[in-house]
């Protein structure tokens, strides 16, 4: 069974936050793949904190919670 992780990653130096998802078995090792986020990590270093918001069993559930948090935090 696949588990989808919805996470928010925070850069510890700059405070930039990144909402992301992965289905990797080790979500804390996942750095993210967004273009702006990746450039930010390359420039400021990879010191981040990961907080798992939700573990989902389906893509539909992941989408629902992802949209909720995206709208909440704009």
ZARORO-651601 format. One line per 4 residues: number of its first residue (from 0); for each residue x, y, z of N, C-alpha, C. Coordinates in steps of 0.001 Angstrom, whole numbers, plus 500000, padded with zeros to 6 digits. Example, Ala and Ser with C-alpha at 12.3 -4.5 7.8 and 13.67 -1.06 7.14 Angstrom:
0 = 513190/494310/507800/512300/495500/507800/513200/496700/507800 ~ 512850/497750/507080/513670/498940/507140/512900/500030/507870 $
REM end
This chain:
0 = 500837/498813/500000/500000/500000/500000/500880/501248/500000 ~ 500549/502194/499164/501307/503430/499051/500767/504469/500027 ~ 501685/505126/500720/501337/506234/501601/501850/507514/500958 ~ 500979/508511/500854/501349/509813/500327/501507/510768/501509 $
4 = 502605/511485/501539/502879/512408/502632/502690/513840/502145 ~ 501900/514607/502877/501761/516034/502631/502574/516732/503707 ~ 503507/517586/503284/504463/518172/504233/504620/519657/503998 ~ 505095/520328/505035/505572/521689/504883/507029/521671/505324 $
8 = 507869/522228/504469/509301/522296/504763/509627/523760/505019 ~ 510439/524019/506039/510815/525376/506401/512325/525494/506388 ~ 512815/526490/505658/514253/526742/505640/514622/527404/506955 ~ 515563/526822/507684/515862/527291/509039/516562/528642/509083 $
12 = 517208/529044/508010/517921/530325/508003/517012/531457/507522 ~ 516301/531223/506423/515502/532294/505816/514034/532266/506229 ~ 513544/531118/506709/512147/531006/507104/511196/530717/505959 ~ 511714/530573/504742/510858/530275/503598/510176/528926/503815 $
16 = 508881/528878/503516/508111/527639/503673/507747/527078/502301 ~ 507659/525746/502241/507391/525049/500984/506425/523911/501272 ~ 505250/523953/500670/504250/522897/500802/504520/521875/499709 ~ 504683/520611/500101/505025/519598/499106/504441/518248/499491 $
20 = 504578/517316/498563/504104/515953/498784/505099/514970/498200 ~ 505116/513775/498774/505944/512698/498247/505329/511370/498640 ~ 505713/510337/497911/505321/508985/498294/506549/508138/498621 ~ 507690/508808/498759/508911/508108/499150/508758/507567/500576 $
24 = 509427/506472/500858/509308/505849/502177/510001/506648/503273 ~ 510922/507526/502900/511622/508366/503874/511343/509836/503537 ~ 510187/510346/503948/509802/511705/503543/510713/512796/504094 ~ 511396/512531/505193/512279/513553/505760/513531/513764/504897 $
28 = 513878/512767/504097/515038/512899/503209/514678/513611/501907 ~ 513399/513659/501595/512944/514337/500377/513148/515838/500557 ~ 513878/516473/499638/514179/517898/499753/513151/518784/499070 ~ 512418/518255/498112/511479/519057/497352/511967/519223/495932 $
32 = 511047/519565/495033/511430/519653/493629/510982/520937/492953 ~ 510340/521824/493672/509895/523083/493074/511078/523915/492599 ~ 510907/524585/491469/511993/525358/490864/512493/526447/491806 ~ 511580/527256/492331/511986/528346/493224/512623/527785/494502 $
36 = 512013/526741/495056/512519/526118/496276/513918/525542/496066 ~ 514122/524847/494959/515420/524238/494653/516508/525305/494515 ~ 516184/526399/493826/517145/527503/493700/517466/528102/495069 ~ 516441/528215/495887/516626/528775/497231/517565/527885/498055 $
40 = 517369/526575/497969/518231/525639/498696/519669/525708/498185 ~ 519830/525830/496882/521171/525919/496308/521883/527191/496755 ~ 521141/528268/496916/521731/529544/497302/521999/529640/498807 ~ 521047/529152/499635/521114/529364/501082/521467/528114/501891 $
44 = 521617/526995/501230/521942/525757/501934/520707/524905/502166 ~ 520945/523684/502558/519863/522702/502693/519485/522436/504143 ~ 519539/523443/504955/519151/523288/506361/517661/523557/506482 ~ 516884/522467/506519/515431/522588/506549/514841/521732/507662 $
48 = 513638/522109/508052/512848/521333/509011/511629/520831/508243 ~ 511283/519578/508437/510136/518990/507764/509062/518665/508793 ~ 507842/519094/508504/506698/518773/509345/505667/518072/508473 ~ 505310/516861/508831/504313/516115/508065/502928/516543/508520 $
52 = 502158/517073/507569/500810/517544/507863/499802/516404/507844 ~ 499967/515489/506897/498978/514426/506725/499592/513251/505980 ~ 499250/512057/506408/499578/510833/505683/498292/510366/505019 ~ 498297/510281/503698/497093/509942/502943/497250/508583/502264 $
56 = 496130/507906/502099/496140/506592/501455/495794/506672/499976 ~ 495165/507776/499544/494797/507917/498140/495249/509277/497616 ~ 495382/509351/496292/495749/510624/495671/494634/511650/495844 ~ 493395/511190/495850/492261/512092/496015/492281/512754/497386 $
60 = 492579/511967/498413/492687/512506/499766/493850/513501/499850 ~ 494969/513155/499237/496137/514040/499206/495783/515359/498529 ~ 495092/515300/497414/494693/516504/496689/493780/517372/497546 ~ 492834/516752/498214/491882/517486/499063/492609/518268/500163 $
64 = 493492/517598/500876/494234/518264/501944/495253/519256/501393 ~ 495867/518929/500264/496819/519844/499641/496167/521158/499248 ~ 494977/521082/498652/494245/522295/498284/493815/523077/499524 ~ 493408/522362/500557/493003/523024/501799/494152/523866/502371 $
68 = 495324/523257/502519/496467/523979/503085/496989/525055/502147 ~ 496921/524816/500856/497355/525811/499893/496474/527061/499978 ~ 495158/526860/500059/494235/527992/500205/494399/528665/501555 ~ 494611/527892/502601/494769/528428/503953/495971/529345/504047 $
72 = 497082/528926/503450/498329/529688/503541/498607/530545/502311 ~ 497711/530512/501353/497829/531289/500121/499138/531004/499432 $
REM end
